[in-house]
């Protein structure tokens, strides 16, 4: 059962890293779009 605990902990670590990187990429995409719209002449 110790192996199962290690696997579970590893999966939770990977999931957290994945969610963090995903959130960061979404944040930067939104920031980039907002910056582009702000600098657009028609805005």
N, CA and C atoms as an extended XYZ file, in Angstrom:
129
Properties=species:S:1:pos:R:3:atomname:S:1:resname:S:1:resid:I:1 pbc="F F F"
N         0.824       -1.210        0.000 N   UNK     1
C         0.000        0.000        0.000 CA  UNK     1
C         0.864        1.269        0.000 C   UNK     1
N         2.116        1.114        0.407 N   UNK     2
C         3.020        2.271        0.411 CA  UNK     2
C         3.242        2.762       -1.016 C   UNK     2
N         3.346        1.817       -1.947 N   UNK     3
C         3.533        2.198       -3.348 CA  UNK     3
C         2.334        2.996       -3.854 C   UNK     3
N         1.140        2.577       -3.444 N   UNK     4
C        -0.071        3.274       -3.868 CA  UNK     4
C        -0.065        4.709       -3.348 C   UNK     4
N         0.389        4.883       -2.109 N   UNK     5
C         0.465        6.228       -1.540 CA  UNK     5
C         1.442        7.096       -2.314 C   UNK     5
N         2.590        6.517       -2.681 N   UNK     6
C         3.580        7.274       -3.450 CA  UNK     6
C         3.029        7.670       -4.808 C   UNK     6
N         2.328        6.744       -5.456 N   UNK     7
C         1.745        7.032       -6.770 CA  UNK     7
C         0.709        8.142       -6.647 C   UNK     7
N        -0.117        8.053       -5.614 N   UNK     8
C        -1.152        9.072       -5.429 CA  UNK     8
C        -0.529       10.443       -5.206 C   UNK     8
N         0.510       10.487       -4.369 N   UNK     9
C         1.177       11.758       -4.091 CA  UNK     9
C         1.818       12.304       -5.367 C   UNK     9
N         2.426       11.418       -6.146 N   UNK    10
C         3.055       11.835       -7.412 CA  UNK    10
C         2.008       12.404       -8.367 C   UNK    10
N         0.863       11.734       -8.470 N   UNK    11
C        -0.194       12.205       -9.367 CA  UNK    11
C        -0.736       13.555       -8.918 C   UNK    11
N        -0.906       13.741       -7.617 N   UNK    12
C        -1.424       15.020       -7.136 CA  UNK    12
C        -0.416       16.136       -7.397 C   UNK    12
N         0.885       15.840       -7.261 N   UNK    13
C         1.921       16.834       -7.559 CA  UNK    13
C         1.871       17.219       -9.036 C   UNK    13
N         1.786       16.211       -9.905 N   UNK    14
C         1.761       16.457      -11.346 CA  UNK    14
C         0.526       17.259      -11.721 C   UNK    14
N        -0.611       16.906      -11.129 N   UNK    15
C        -1.851       17.614      -11.442 CA  UNK    15
C        -1.747       19.072      -11.019 C   UNK    15
N        -1.153       19.318       -9.861 N   UNK    16
C        -1.017       20.699       -9.391 CA  UNK    16
C        -0.111       21.496      -10.323 C   UNK    16
N         1.000       20.898      -10.730 N   UNK    17
C         1.913       21.574      -11.661 CA  UNK    17
C         1.207       21.856      -12.982 C   UNK    17
N         0.426       20.885      -13.457 N   UNK    18
C        -0.278       21.036      -14.730 CA  UNK    18
C        -1.306       22.163      -14.639 C   UNK    18
N        -2.078       22.173      -13.551 N   UNK    19
C        -3.085       23.222      -13.395 CA  UNK    19
C        -2.427       24.582      -13.270 C   UNK    19
N        -1.296       24.646      -12.582 N   UNK    20
C        -0.597       25.917      -12.405 CA  UNK    20
C        -0.105       26.440      -13.747 C   UNK    20
N         0.533       25.581      -14.530 N   UNK    21
C         1.046       26.025      -15.831 CA  UNK    21
C        -0.099       26.404      -16.757 C   UNK    21
N        -1.189       25.676      -16.672 N   UNK    22
C        -2.358       25.980      -17.502 CA  UNK    22
C        -2.942       27.337      -17.125 C   UNK    22
N        -3.058       27.598      -15.822 N   UNK    23
C        -3.591       28.883      -15.369 CA  UNK    23
C        -2.684       30.028      -15.808 C   UNK    23
N        -1.376       29.818      -15.728 N   UNK    24
C        -0.428       30.859      -16.130 CA  UNK    24
C        -0.550       31.143      -17.623 C   UNK    24
N        -0.676       30.102      -18.431 N   UNK    25
C        -0.782       30.312      -19.880 CA  UNK    25
C        -2.077       31.039      -20.224 C   UNK    25
N        -3.167       30.693      -19.550 N   UNK    26
C        -4.443       31.376      -19.793 CA  UNK    26
C        -4.329       32.836      -19.376 C   UNK    26
N        -3.696       33.086      -18.218 N   UNK    27
C        -3.531       34.457      -17.735 CA  UNK    27
C        -2.745       35.295      -18.734 C   UNK    27
N        -1.646       34.746      -19.244 N   UNK    28
C        -0.833       35.505      -20.198 CA  UNK    28
C        -1.575       35.735      -21.508 C   UNK    28
N        -2.378       34.754      -21.941 N   UNK    29
C        -3.137       34.928      -23.177 CA  UNK    29
C        -4.162       36.052      -23.010 C   UNK    29
N        -4.867       36.055      -21.888 N   UNK    30
C        -5.858       37.106      -21.629 CA  UNK    30
C        -5.174       38.459      -21.545 C   UNK    30
N        -4.029       38.528      -20.858 N   UNK    31
C        -3.295       39.788      -20.726 CA  UNK    31
C        -2.843       40.288      -22.092 C   UNK    31
N        -2.361       39.378      -22.930 N   UNK    32
C        -1.894       39.755      -24.270 CA  UNK    32
C        -3.051       40.290      -25.113 C   UNK    32
N        -4.201       39.624      -25.054 N   UNK    33
C        -5.374       40.076      -25.818 CA  UNK    33
C        -5.830       41.442      -25.315 C   UNK    33
N        -5.870       41.629      -24.005 N   UNK    34
C        -6.293       42.909      -23.443 CA  UNK    34
C        -5.324       44.009      -23.852 C   UNK    34
N        -4.032       43.711      -23.836 N   UNK    35
C        -3.025       44.701      -24.218 CA  UNK    35
C        -3.165       45.061      -25.700 C   UNK    35
N        -3.423       44.058      -26.529 N   UNK    36
C        -3.594       44.305      -27.964 CA  UNK    36
C        -4.822       45.174      -28.218 C   UNK    36
N        -5.911       44.881      -27.529 N   UNK    37
C        -7.133       45.673      -27.710 CA  UNK    37
C        -6.927       47.099      -27.219 C   UNK    37
N        -6.184       47.238      -26.128 N   UNK    38
C        -5.947       48.568      -25.558 CA  UNK    38
C        -5.147       49.432      -26.530 C   UNK    38
N        -4.213       48.815      -27.259 N   UNK    39
C        -3.363       49.564      -28.185 CA  UNK    39
C        -3.967       49.676      -29.582 C   UNK    39
N        -5.129       49.045      -29.794 N   UNK    40
C        -5.751       49.112      -31.122 CA  UNK    40
C        -6.310       50.518      -31.351 C   UNK    40
N        -6.170       51.046      -32.563 N   UNK    41
C        -6.641       52.406      -32.844 CA  UNK    41
C        -8.157       52.544      -32.763 C   UNK    41
N        -8.890       51.453      -33.005 N   UNK    42
C       -10.350       51.542      -32.998 CA  UNK    42
C       -10.914       51.466      -31.582 C   UNK    42
N       -10.099       51.142      -30.600 N   UNK    43
C       -10.586       50.983      -29.234 CA  UNK    43
C       -11.034       52.331      -28.669 C   UNK    43
